[in-house]
Every structure is written in structure tokens, then in C-alpha cells.
Amino acid sequence: MIHHIDATVVESDEIYPGTFVTWYQGPELTHGATPGQFAMVQPRPGFDPMLPRAFSYYRFRERDGERQFALLYQIVGEVTGLMAAQQPGEITRMTGPLGHGFSVNAGAGNLLLVGGGVGIAPLVALADEQIEKGHSLVLCFGARRADGVFPAELLPSEVEYAVATEDGAVGREGLVTDLFADYLPWADQTLSCGPTPMFRSMAEVVRRDGMRRAVQILMETEMACGLGICYGCAVFSKKGVRLCCKDGPRFDLLDVY
């Protein structure tokens, strides 16, 4: 069930330069929410900014008998700037949970997670969930520089964390898709979230290696409504036109790229 509520800011921290995690109290927004789903966020009343923004659920926790949730975001514009400036007790208008989250195949013991930038947000939620279910996880993450690398200490200790940076300052020098190619033979299933160029490169790896394994992706597109009303987030898949907010954001990699 979709809820439209005022969520209360609980706490907010900058976990690495320009990237924040904000925790919210809004139990209705967690009911039935799964990793990969998202919420539409309007950080202040009225119509300035005019449209809300979509953010994937980053983490869930129990505090004081209530289920809380967190969003991870980089300050890139007005909305994220307003979110980062909010103080505990302030109100944010939200709609959620929305979209179709990740779906882990039965019998997939080895899970490969691939993320770039803030695309790591739903992967952390998924890692938290699947570690508790006994799966083996490798998370591959790509960044341009060291200051954009997600902190390893924020992941469950059971997750194997592999990092690639374009300047080679941390982990492997190169792109996260280089790591993806290395780990793909090990994986029973791959689940990913990140920018379009990353997905295109991943599709090339899958086709080149001839394994044709299903790779599940969460697409990052701009959404005006989040409800499938405005048709502003069309995805042109091999099966026809789909809406990222309503039919996705979960898609099969080779169905889109």
C-alpha cells in the first residue's frame, strides 16, 4: 500500500564528502518496503521546488518500538541541499513505498552486487537483508576518486567488498565493470544499481563472455510523479515502452541494454 505522509527527521550525518545519510521516523513508509523500492521526497511544504525527487531506501532499523528508514544522497541541487540542512524533528513530505524492488532467485547462494555512486544505497539494504538469510555476498563499487568511496565499515562484516577507482587511489585502478567481469563466473545472480554508462559496459561484458546470465538492475531516471501518471520516465526496452516508476525500477539488464 502506498502512503502519503509527513516523515520526521531523526538524525543526519555526512558519511563522506558531499554524501549524507538521513534517518526518518515514518512507520507507514516502511510497511511492505523492500530493498530496491523508493520514496518520493518533498523536503518542505508547498510547491518550491515544484516536484518531489525519488530516493531508494538505504537502510531500515528498529528504534523505540518503531521501524525507521534511511535515505542516502549526494548534494547535487536544491532538494538534496534542503534535505541535508534539515534538523531532527523537522518534517519531510513523502510518498512510498513505490516501484518494484530487487527479486532474489531461489537457490542463488552467491550474490554479486554492483554499484556506482549513490547507486550503492539499495545494495546496502539488500546486503543487510540477504546476509541475514545466509547468502554469500560480494559488493563491487566504483568511484572516480578516494573521497567518493563508500566506507567499508558501514557494510555488514560478512560482505566481501571490492572497490575500483578511476585514479587508482583506492582498490583497483579502473572501472567497477572490470571487477564485475572478474566476479561474474562466481555469481549465481547479479543485482546492480548505478548510472547508464555502467549498465552499458556491464551488458558488453555479459555478451562478450557468452554466459548470458540474468543481471537485475535498478534504473536511475528522473521521475516527476513516481506513480505512473505523467509518463516522464519511459524506458524503451526490448519488450516495449515501460515506465521506470511503475514497471521498474527493476529491469533485466539485457532487456534494456
C-alpha positions as CSV (number, residue, x, y, z in Angstrom):
1,M,0.0,0.0,0.0
2,I,1.3,3.5,-0.9
3,H,1.3,6.1,1.8
4,H,1.5,9.9,1.6
5,I,2.7,11.1,5.0
6,D,4.9,13.6,6.8
7,A,8.1,11.8,7.9
8,T,10.1,13.2,10.8
9,V,13.9,13.7,10.6
10,V,15.6,11.6,13.3
11,E,19.3,12.3,12.5
12,S,21.5,13.1,9.6
13,D,25.3,12.5,9.0
14,E,27.7,13.3,6.2
15,I,29.4,9.9,5.7
16,Y,31.9,11.0,3.1
17,P,32.3,14.4,1.3
18,G,29.0,15.6,0.0
19,T,27.2,12.4,0.7
20,F,24.7,12.2,3.5
21,V,22.5,9.6,5.3
22,T,19.3,10.9,6.9
23,W,17.1,8.7,9.1
24,Y,13.4,9.3,9.2
25,Q,10.5,8.3,11.5
26,G,7.6,7.3,9.3
27,P,6.5,3.7,10.0
28,E,3.9,3.7,7.2
29,L,6.6,4.2,4.7
30,T,8.3,1.0,5.8
31,H,5.3,-1.2,5.7
32,G,6.0,-3.8,3.0
33,A,9.0,-1.9,1.8
34,T,11.8,-4.0,0.2
35,P,15.3,-3.2,-1.0
36,G,15.2,-1.5,-4.4
37,Q,11.9,0.3,-3.8
38,F,11.9,4.1,-3.4
39,A,10.1,7.1,-1.9
40,M,9.2,10.4,-3.5
41,V,10.5,13.2,-1.3
42,Q,9.4,16.9,-1.0
43,P,11.6,18.4,1.7
44,R,9.4,21.4,2.5
45,P,5.7,22.3,2.2
46,G,4.2,23.9,-0.9
47,F,5.4,23.8,-4.5
48,D,9.0,25.1,-4.2
49,P,10.6,23.1,-5.6
50,M,7.7,22.2,-7.8
51,L,8.3,18.4,-8.0
52,P,9.5,15.8,-5.5
53,R,12.5,13.6,-6.1
54,A,12.9,9.8,-6.0
55,F,15.3,8.2,-3.5
56,S,15.9,4.5,-2.9
57,Y,15.6,3.1,0.6
58,Y,19.1,2.8,2.0
59,R,18.5,1.1,5.4
60,F,15.9,0.0,7.9
61,R,16.1,-0.3,11.7
62,E,14.1,-0.7,14.8
63,R,14.2,2.1,17.4
64,D,11.9,2.7,20.4
65,G,9.5,0.1,19.1
66,E,9.2,1.8,15.7
67,R,10.7,0.9,12.3
68,Q,12.8,3.7,10.9
69,F,14.3,4.1,7.4
70,A,17.3,6.0,5.9
71,L,18.0,7.6,2.6
72,L,21.4,8.1,1.1
73,Y,22.1,11.0,-1.2
74,Q,24.7,13.4,-2.6
75,I,24.1,17.2,-2.6
76,V,23.7,18.0,-6.2
77,G,20.9,20.5,-6.2
78,E,18.2,22.3,-4.3
79,V,16.3,19.3,-3.0
80,T,19.3,17.4,-1.7
81,G,20.7,20.6,-0.2
82,L,17.4,21.2,1.7
83,M,17.4,17.5,2.9
84,A,21.0,17.8,4.2
85,A,20.1,21.1,6.1
86,Q,17.1,19.6,7.9
87,Q,17.4,19.2,11.6
88,P,16.0,16.4,13.9
89,G,12.3,17.0,14.4
90,E,11.7,18.7,11.1
91,I,9.1,17.3,8.7
92,T,9.5,16.0,5.1
93,R,6.6,15.1,2.9
94,M,7.0,11.6,1.3
95,T,5.2,9.1,-0.8
96,G,6.1,5.4,-0.7
97,P,7.0,2.6,-0.9
98,L,7.0,2.8,-4.7
99,G,8.2,0.6,-7.5
100,H,9.3,-3.0,-7.7
101,G,12.4,-3.8,-5.7
102,F,15.0,-6.5,-6.1
103,S,13.9,-10.1,-6.5
104,V,16.5,-12.7,-5.4
105,N,16.2,-16.0,-7.2
106,A,15.5,-19.1,-5.1
107,G,18.7,-21.1,-4.8
108,A,21.0,-18.2,-5.6
109,G,23.6,-18.7,-2.9
110,N,26.3,-16.4,-4.3
111,L,25.1,-12.9,-4.9
112,L,27.1,-10.3,-6.7
113,L,26.1,-6.7,-6.1
114,V,27.5,-4.0,-8.4
115,G,27.1,-0.3,-7.7
116,G,28.3,3.1,-8.7
117,G,27.9,6.4,-6.8
118,V,24.7,6.7,-4.7
119,G,23.5,3.6,-6.6
120,I,25.0,1.7,-3.6
121,A,22.1,2.8,-1.5
122,P,19.6,-0.1,-2.3
123,L,22.5,-2.5,-2.5
124,V,23.3,-1.9,1.2
125,A,19.7,-2.5,2.1
126,L,19.8,-5.7,0.0
127,A,23.1,-6.8,1.7
128,D,21.6,-6.3,5.1
129,E,18.6,-8.5,4.2
130,Q,20.4,-11.3,2.4
131,I,23.3,-11.7,4.9
132,E,20.6,-12.5,7.5
133,K,19.3,-15.2,5.1
134,G,22.7,-16.8,4.9
135,H,23.8,-15.8,1.3
136,S,27.4,-15.2,0.3
137,L,27.8,-11.6,-1.0
138,V,30.4,-9.7,-2.9
139,L,29.8,-6.0,-3.4
140,C,31.7,-4.3,-6.2
141,F,31.7,-0.5,-6.0
142,G,33.2,2.1,-8.4
143,A,34.2,5.8,-7.8
144,R,36.3,8.3,-9.5
145,R,38.5,9.2,-6.5
146,A,39.1,8.1,-3.0
147,D,36.8,10.7,-1.5
148,G,33.9,9.1,-3.3
149,V,34.3,5.6,-2.0
150,F,31.6,4.2,0.3
151,P,33.1,3.4,3.7
152,A,33.7,-0.3,4.2
153,E,33.0,-0.1,7.9
154,L,29.3,0.7,7.1
155,L,28.8,-2.6,5.4
156,P,28.0,-5.9,7.2
157,S,31.3,-7.6,8.1
158,E,30.3,-10.7,6.2
159,V,30.2,-8.8,2.8
160,E,33.3,-9.1,0.6
161,Y,33.9,-5.5,-0.6
162,A,35.8,-4.8,-3.8
163,V,36.5,-1.3,-4.9
164,A,37.7,0.3,-8.1
165,T,38.7,3.9,-8.5
166,E,39.5,5.6,-11.8
167,D,42.6,7.2,-10.4
168,G,43.7,4.0,-8.6
169,A,43.9,5.8,-5.2
170,V,41.8,3.1,-3.5
171,G,41.4,-0.5,-4.6
172,R,41.8,-1.5,-8.2
173,E,42.6,1.2,-10.8
174,G,39.9,1.2,-13.4
175,L,36.1,0.9,-13.6
176,V,33.7,-1.2,-11.5
177,T,32.8,-3.1,-14.6
178,D,36.4,-4.6,-14.5
179,L,35.6,-6.1,-11.1
180,F,32.2,-7.2,-12.4
181,A,33.9,-9.2,-15.2
182,D,36.2,-10.9,-12.6
183,Y,33.4,-12.0,-10.3
184,L,30.7,-12.8,-12.8
185,P,31.7,-16.5,-13.1
186,W,31.3,-16.9,-9.3
187,A,27.9,-15.4,-9.1
188,D,24.6,-17.2,-9.1
189,Q,22.8,-13.9,-9.6
190,T,23.9,-10.3,-10.1
191,L,22.0,-7.3,-8.9
192,S,23.0,-3.8,-9.7
193,C,22.2,-0.1,-9.4
194,G,24.1,2.8,-10.9
195,P,24.4,5.1,-13.9
196,T,23.6,4.3,-17.5
197,P,27.2,4.1,-18.7
198,M,27.9,1.4,-16.1
199,F,25.0,-0.6,-17.3
200,R,26.0,-0.4,-20.9
201,S,29.5,-1.6,-20.0
202,M,28.1,-4.5,-17.9
203,A,25.9,-5.6,-20.9
204,E,29.0,-5.7,-23.1
205,V,30.8,-7.9,-20.5
206,V,27.8,-10.3,-20.3
207,R,27.6,-10.6,-24.1
208,R,31.4,-10.8,-24.6
209,D,31.8,-13.7,-22.1
210,G,28.8,-15.5,-23.5
211,M,27.4,-16.6,-20.2
212,R,24.1,-14.8,-20.7
213,R,23.4,-14.8,-17.0
214,A,20.4,-12.7,-15.9
215,V,21.6,-9.4,-14.4
216,Q,18.9,-7.5,-12.5
217,I,19.3,-3.7,-12.5
218,L,17.6,-0.7,-10.8
219,M,17.5,2.1,-13.3
220,E,18.2,5.7,-12.2
221,T,15.9,8.0,-14.2
222,E,14.3,11.3,-13.4
223,M,10.7,10.9,-12.1
224,A,8.1,13.6,-11.9
225,C,5.3,11.8,-10.1
226,G,6.6,8.3,-9.1
227,L,3.1,6.9,-9.7
228,G,3.0,6.2,-13.5
229,I,0.7,9.2,-14.2
230,C,3.0,11.6,-16.1
231,Y,4.9,9.1,-18.4
232,G,8.0,11.2,-17.9
233,C,10.3,8.2,-17.0
234,A,9.7,6.0,-20.1
235,V,12.2,3.1,-20.6
236,F,12.5,1.7,-24.1
237,S,13.0,-2.0,-23.5
238,K,13.0,-4.8,-26.0
239,K,9.6,-5.7,-24.7
240,G,8.2,-2.3,-25.4
241,V,7.9,1.0,-23.6
242,R,7.9,0.7,-19.8
243,L,7.7,3.2,-17.0
244,C,10.6,3.2,-14.6
245,C,8.5,4.3,-11.6
246,K,5.6,1.8,-12.1
247,D,7.0,-1.1,-14.1
248,G,10.5,-0.8,-12.6
249,P,12.9,0.5,-11.4
250,R,13.8,-3.2,-11.6
251,F,14.6,-4.4,-15.1
252,D,16.7,-7.2,-16.7
253,L,20.0,-5.7,-18.0
254,L,19.8,-7.3,-21.4
255,D,16.2,-6.3,-21.9
256,V,17.2,-2.6,-21.8
257,Y,20.9,-2.5,-23.0
